[in-house]
Amino acid sequence: MDLAGLAAKRIKYVSHIRRAFLLRAHPDRFRSHPASLRKIQAEAIQSFQERISSSDFSQYKSTQSDGSQHHHGWEKLSFHLEKKDGSLKKCTVQLDKNAEQILEGIATALKSTGMTVMKAPPPLQEVQDSVFDHTVEGGSFFTNHNNMEMNRMQSILRSAAAKENQDGRINNIFDVNTRKGRDLTNFLENLDVDEIERRKASRIDASAAALVARQLFKFQSIDGTGLGWSSESLAKCLTSLTKLYDEHHSKFKIDTFYPFRLILSNDESQEKVDLFGGTIMLNPGSTEVQNLETLMSVNDISVKELVRNRNNLAICQDAVQNALNIKIKKGYSCSSREYYEYMVELSDFLHAYTMEEEDVLSQAVALGRIQVVVETAYVCRRATVTNLGEIRVSVGMTNEAIVSSIRSCRQEAHNKVDEEDRKKKRGKELAKMVQYNLGASRIFKGRISVSSDQYLSSLTALLNLPEEEVTFQAKQYTEGNNIGIIGSGRSCHLGDDGSILIPCDWR
């Protein structure tokens, strides 16, 4: 493993331990316990957050340190964790230890509750032994690395001096009409560290509130992303949902809502209780009585009908996939009922359908399974192949047209899948290098609005940044944070979870 790989693993490991600890020790998980215990948990989280933000942790993540330096003046961290059987386990970790020992102590405490924790990165010395055998022009890697840090420090001092001479400067961070809002260097230099940490904490609060609500109602999952709310607002919404359970759970007709999923949405066109998709939709804008009526309408008959529909769908879906050698799924525009009826009809048709050519199936097997996405009739009228190699079909197409389209589009879809796989592999390589250069915890791509070509182009541009632009001040904001590449025409901004979001056409 090289130093870049070690830095990436350390950043990922610290982020994993931090998130796991905050979720397991969050006071909301102990709402049934005395207030004094919740106060201990809150104080423990605050102390842990302050300790993990210290300079030695930053040096540990950037491989400038082996993590063996001790920091005196920190008190012992005491907290409780809940085991799988519901009992509490008291844990202690010495915060005056070095970074590696603190992380190991937290990981050991988490493992004692039955949680699986990722393996810790290897010590720095093991990697140094292999790196020191290779020198670069002008000296060893670490000599050049120290020179780079010195140049960065000088660059930030020059930048700070220049800012002192600028009076009345306009902040163009939200300027979307020109390219000024996409100026990455200007955006990073004006970032507020406290705002990043506040958003990260809010996301943890929302996750903890969702976990408490899911455990009380026993939903399969809770999804509030469709609201477009901030994590802070979503946490308050979920807390009110928890209060609703405390006051009215005796009125529910079932003890558990599993396997239903809860969706928080303002879209009143959706069914409140979907017995085909297995979702319950609650509108935060509705009154408490209206949401209570929706929850009270779910009974044992509803659960049995949902299970029956899911079993029938699984049988029909397997029949279609095996007959056509494809993978098929519901698109965003297609309703659950529409998709269910479509799969039942198509499976019945294929059961009585005879392939015209004998080698059609063998040809399909040789090429491998292709993803088919089913959309509603007004979104997709004929079969098309996306850039990701997916074949989009419509429920408005005839069964013969669907079979024929899948057969004719298979080769094109297969070629695009191979091309997309090559781009993804290259994207992972570039993301790893960018992750090391900027000290980021994770580099990710927007799901829909960013193509693979745009993603690769943006990563390449990040790697080709002039040294004077990759200043120490800029790196201190990207270090340990997530960086996302989003669609073009937007400004650089912070995501709701504290991620740094960069448009693919940044400059």
N, C-alpha and C positions, 0 to 999 in steps of 0.2 A: 504494500500500500504506500502511495506517495503522500506528501504533506497536504496536497489539495484534498485527497480522499479522506485523510484523517480529520481535517478541519470540517469537512462536510458531515462526517459521522458524529463529531463532537457537537456541532450545532444542532443536528437532528436529535441527538441523545438528550441534550440539555432541555430542548423544547418538549420532548416526550415526557421526561421526568417532571418538568414544571407543570404541564397540563394535567398529567395523571394525578399529581399531588393536589393541585387546586380543586379538581373535580371530586376527589375522594375525601378531602378535608374541608370542603366548603360548608359553612354553617347551615345552609339550607337543607343539607342531608340529615341534620340532627334536630329538625324542627320538633320532634316528639320528645326531645330530651330537655333538661333544665336550661334556663337562659344562661346560667353560669358556664355550662359546657360550650354553648355556642359562642360565648365571649372568648373563651380560650381558643377555640378554632379560628375566630376572626383575627385574634392577636398573632396566632401562629402563622397564618397566611401572610399577614402584613410583614412580619419579621423575615419570612422566607423570601418574599418579593424583594425586600430591601437587600438581603444578603446576596441573592442571585444577580442583582444589578451592580454588584461591586466590580471594581476594575480587574480583580484576579480572575473572575469568571469570564470577562471579555478576553483577557489574555489566554485563558484556557481554551476558549472556542476558536481563537485565531491561531492556535498552535505556537504562540509566542512564549508560552509557559507550559511546563509539564504538570501544572496544577498542584504542586507540592508546597506552595507557600502558605504559611499559617497567618491568620488575621486575628489578633487579639482584640478584646473589647466587646465581642459578641456573646450574648447569653445563650443558654441551652434552649433548644426548640422543643417544646412539649406539645403534643397533639394526640387526637384519638382517630382511629380508623375503624370502619365497620367491616366485620368479617362476613362471609357468605351466609352464616347461620344467624346473622343479626346481632351478635354480641359485639362489644366494643373492645378494642385493643389499644392500650396506651403506649405511645412510642415517644422516644426522645432522640434528638440528633444534636450533636455539638456544632454550633455555627462558627466557632473559632478555629475549626479544622480547615484543611485546604479544600479546593473545589472538588477534587476526585473523591475525597472521603465523605464530603457532604452529600454528593450525588449517590454514592454507594449506600450511605445511611438511609436516604429517602427510598432508594430502590429496594433495599432490604425490608423496610417497613411496609412497602406496597406489596412485596411478594408474600409477606406473612399473612396478608388478608386473602390470598389466593389469586391475586392479580398477576397476569403475565407481563413482565417488563423486558424491553428490548435489551440485548447484550451491550455492555459498556464498550466503548472504543478501546483499542490497545494503547498502552503507555507511549508517550512521545519518544522515549529512548529506543524502542523497537523500530520505529520508523526512521529515526535519525541514523541508526546503524546502516540502513540501506541508502539513505540520501547522501551521507557524507562520503560514500564511495564514488559519487559522481560530482564533479565540479563544473561550474559554468564559467564562462569568460569573465575575468575580473575577480574570481574568488568563489567561495562556496555559496550555496543557496541562501544561507542565513546571513552572510555578509551582504549580499545584494538585497535581501529582505529588509535588513536594518537600514540600508541606504534608502530604500523606497520609503520606509516610515519616516526617516529624517526629512526627505524631500516633501512628503505629505505635510509634516508638521510646519515646515517653512512655508508651504503653499497656503495653509490655513492662516498663518500669521500675516502673510501678505494680503490675503483676502479680508481679514478682519481690519487691517489698517486702511484698506481701500474703502470699506463700508463706513468707517468713521468719517471719511471725507465726503460721503454722499448724504446730502440733506434733501428731505422731501422725496425720497425714492418711492415709486409706485410698485406695489406688489401685484404682479400679473398672474398670480398662481391660478386664478379662476377665469382667465381670459381664454374663451373658446373660439372667439372670432378671428384670432390671429394665432401664430405659432408660439406666442409667448407663454401661453398656458401649458405648452408641451415641452418647455425648457426644463429638462431633468435636473441639471446642475442647480439652477435657481430654485427649483422646487425642494430639492434635498437640503439646500442651505437654509431654507426658511421653515423646515419642519419643526414641529413642537413635540419634543420627546414625551412630555407629560400627556399629550393628547393620544399618542400611540399607546402608552401604557394604560390610559383610561379606557380606550376602546378594547384592548385585550382583556382587561378586567371585566368589562361589560359583557363581552362574549362568553367568558367563563361563568358569569352570573346567569346569563340566559341559558347556557347549557345545564347548569345546576338546577335552575328552576324547571326546565323541561324534564330533567331526570326525575325530580320529585313528583311532578304532575303525572308522568308516565307510570311511575310506580304505584301511585294512588289509584288512578283509573285503570291501570293495567292495560294501557294501549300498546299495540305493537310498536308504534313510533309516533312522534309528534313533529309536524312540519309547519313552520311559520314563515318560511322564506318567501312565499307568495305575497305576503303583506308588504314587503319592501320597507319594513320598519327597522329602526336601529335596534341593536341588541339590548340597550337600556330600556327602550319602550316595550320590546318583546318580553323581557324579564318581568316587567310590571304586569303585563297581560297574563302571563303564565302564573304569576303569583295570585292574581284575582281568580284564576281558574282553580287553583288549589283551595282558596277560601270557599269557592262554590262547593267543592267536594266536601269540605269539613262541615258545612251547614246543611247540605241537602243529600248526602250520599245515601241516607236511609230511604229516600224516595225512589232510588234507581231500581229497576226491575231485574237487574243482573248484578252479580258480584264482581265480574271482570268483563271488560270490554274487548279483551283479546278474542279474535285476531284483527279487530278493527284498527285502522290508523286514523289519527286525528289530524285534520288539516284546518289551519286557521287562515281564513280567506275572506275578502270583501266581495267576492264574486257570487252574487245571489242567483246566478243562472245554474250553479252546480246543485246537485241533489244533496239534501241535508244528510241523508243516510243512503249510501250507495252499496247495495247488496251484491253488486257485480265487481266493483273495484275494491270493496272492503274499506271504505273511508267514511268518516263522520266529519262533516264540515260545520264549523262554528264561526260565526261572524263576530269579531270583537266589537263591532258597532251596534250589535243587537243588545237588547236588554238581557238582564240575568234570567228573567222568566222565560224569554224566547229560547235561550241556549239550554235552559233546564228542560224545557219541553222536548227539544231535540234529543237530549240524552235519555230522557224518560221514555222516548218512543222505541228505544232499542230493547229487545227482550230475547228470550231463549229461541223463539221462532226465527228471529232475525239472524242470529248466529248460525243456526242450523241451515237456513237458506243460503247464507254466505258460503259456508263450508261446502254445500252441495254444488253451488255455482262454480266455486274454485276447482273442485274435483273434476267437474265436467269440462271446464276450460282447459285444465291440464291434459286431460285425455285427448281432446280435440287438437290441442296445440301440438302434442307429441305426434299425433297421426299426420298432421300437415308437415311438420318438420322432417319426419322420417320419409314421407312420400316424395317430397321435393328436395330433400337433403339441404335444408336451409335452417337458419335461426330466425325466428319471427318474434316481433314485439309490437306493442301498442305505441303509436305516435302521440305527440302532445295534443294534437287537435282532435283525436278520436276519443269518444267517450267510452267508458268501461262497458256499458250495455251494448253499444254499437260494435265494439270489438268482440264481445262474447258471441253475439248473434252472427257476426261475420265468420268467426272461427268454426262455429257449429255448421254453418252452411257450406263452407269450403271443405271441411273434413268429410261431410256426407258426399259432396261432389267427387272428391278424390277417391273415395272408397269404391265408387262405381266407374271411375275414369280409367281408360286404357291408354298408355303411352303409344303414340304413333310410331316412334322410332325406338328400336330395341336398345340402342346404345345411349339413349338420353340419360338414363339413370347412372350408367357406368361413367359417362362423361362428367356428370355432376359430382360423383364421388371422387373422381380424380382431381377435380378442381378444388374440392373442399367446400365446406358450408359457408354460405354468404348471408349476411344480415339483411333481413327484409323488415321494413317499417311500414305499418299500416296507418294511414291517415284518413281523415274524413273526406267526403266527396268534394266539398267546395275548396279544399286546400290542394288536392292532388287529383287531377282527372285522368292522367295516364302515368305509366311507369317511368321513373327517372332514376338515374344513378348519381348519387351525391359524390362530392370530392373525397369523402371518407370511405367510399366503396360500398355504401348501403343502397339497396334498391327500395325506393318508395313506391308503394302501391296505394290504391284508393278502394274504399269499401263500395264505391259506385261502379267499379269495373266488374265486368262479367267474370265468372270463374275461368272460362276458357282463355280470356284475355290475360288474366293474372298468371296462369300457368305458362302461356306462351311468352309473356313478357319476362318472367323469371328465367326462362330458358334462353332467350335471346340476349338478355342483359348480363348473364352470369360471367362471361369472359371479361367484359369491360369492368364489372365490379371487382372481379378477382385481381385484375391488373392494378386498379386503383388502391385496393387493399395492400398489395405488395409495395406500391409506391409510398403509401401513407406509413407503412411499417418502417420503411427505410428513413423517412423523415423523422419519425418518432425516435428512432435510435440515434440519429444525428442530434436531435433536439436534446436528448438526455445527456449526450456528451458535452454539448455547448452549455447546457444549464449547470452542469457540474463545475465547469470552469468559471462561469459567471458567479456561481454560488461561493466559490473560494475567493475570487477577486473582491467581491463586495461583502463577504462574510455573512451572506444571507442564510436564513434557516431553510428556506424552500423557494424554488422558482417554479411557477405554475403558469399554465396557459388558459385563457378564457375558453369556456366550453364551446360557444357557438359563434361569437363575433370575430374570432381570430382564426385565420387559416394557418396551416402548418408552415407555408412559405413565409407569411408575415411573422410568425413566431421565430423562425430561424433567422430571418433578416434582422429582427430586433435584438436577438441574442448576440448575433455577430457584431452589431453596432455597439452593444455594451462591452464586448471584449476589446473592441478597437478604440475605446475612449482614450484620449491623450492622458498621460500620467498626471499632468497638472490639473485635469478636470476630476480625476478620481482622488479628491482631497481627503485628508483625514477626517475633516468635518462631515463630508458626505458619507464616508464609510461608517461613522459612528451611528448614523441613523439606519443604515441598511443592515448593520451587523446584528444577527440574531432575529431579524424580522423576515416575513414572507414578502416576496416580490412577485407580482402578477402582471402578465402581458395581456392587455385588453384591446378592444377594437379601436380602429382609427377614428380621428375626428374628435377625440375627447381630451381632457386635460389630465395632467398628472394629479393624483389625489390619493387620499387614504381610504382604504376599505373599512367596512364596519368592524372587522376583526383586527384592525391595526395594520393590515397588509398595505404595502406600498404598491399602488396600481399605476402602471405606465402604459400609455397608448403605444401601439405597435409602430406608429409614425412619429415617435418622440424625436426631439433633436437635442 
